Amino acid sequence: MQKESQTYKIAPAERLASVSEYYFSKKLKEVAQMNAEGKDVISLGIGSPDMPPSKVTIETLCNNAHDPNGHGYQPYVGIPELRKGFAAWYQRWYGVELNPNTEIQPLIGSKEGILHVTLAFVNPGEQVLVPNPGYPTYTSLSKILGAEVISYDLKEEDGWMPDFEALEKMDLNRVKLMWTNYPNMPTGANATPELYERLVDFARRKNIVIVNDNPYSFILNEKPISILSVPGAKECCIEFNSMSKSHNMPGWRIGMLASNAEFVQWILKVKSNIDSGMFRAMQLAAATALEAEADWYEGNNHNYRGRRHLAGEIMKTLGCTYDENQVGMFLWGKIPASCKDVEELTEKVLHQARVFITPGFIFGSNGARFIRISLCCKDAKLAEALERIKKLS
């Protein structure tokens, strides 16, 4: 006699109610379906560099992948060659001295680092300051981990810089971290020494840790700077950096953070219980990539400058305005007053011109009248996207 099947009622963890699937995860499935139907969508959405790393970086990877002794587990702290490589890179380009043994932690990408840092510093119910507009993961991961997210405004009229007067008036007693991101994504606002000095002073006085996400400082930017260049910043700041953007290595998942030795040790305590060290050959190749000369970065930026011009023409065709002083690998533009809704515009461009452009609302309410165009697309495809958009009614 067959038993009646039992109906199981399994519910997801309550933390999932506070977040939704990542916008790009959902939207790129839609774009993939359109491509499967033969619609040939040009994606100007994600900032995934389409140019390769340097030739010597790839050669280092391949050569070391043949080492029969290089396939085992690697140290949680990263191999010495990579830590020293990051320290030398910070000294050369940012003028920041870091102890490679104690003040640098390699990461499997900085997105993962957001998880590690939040777990290391923030108890459930404590607060974190997140920029609006800003990288959505600052908000979503904080919520998943039980932190209370407090948004602080970045506004066009302020050059997308924090409003320190407004911050001073806030009740910050429960705030543990403040997320900052300069050069800024999505707005392209550049960092200044004065901004970093004010942030460090603010962190000290309010007993808050500033976490500065700094992956875009080598893209269309004449003078890369680090918050850690401010005297005393290591006492109250953590800085992320990533090889994804600066060295065309997004799929490699190699990033790092730098801070004082105690903060790094706290973060390592979390990280070592979550993931393991990266493949040795990849770490050695990353150390090689960090030795790039100025002409390599300039070659990269030569390509981005041409793409930036085409992205600007797309903005103008759509009636959008933008700040010419933006840096980084995106172009951020304000939609015309005649346009009721940014998503209405981006959906029209997607389904009629078959070009995917990111609506700014996904970065926060202050992005609701903006769009973002990625420069991670070949010139010919950008030019084709421009021609398609010109034909919109």
Disulfide bonds with the S-S distance in Angstrom:
none
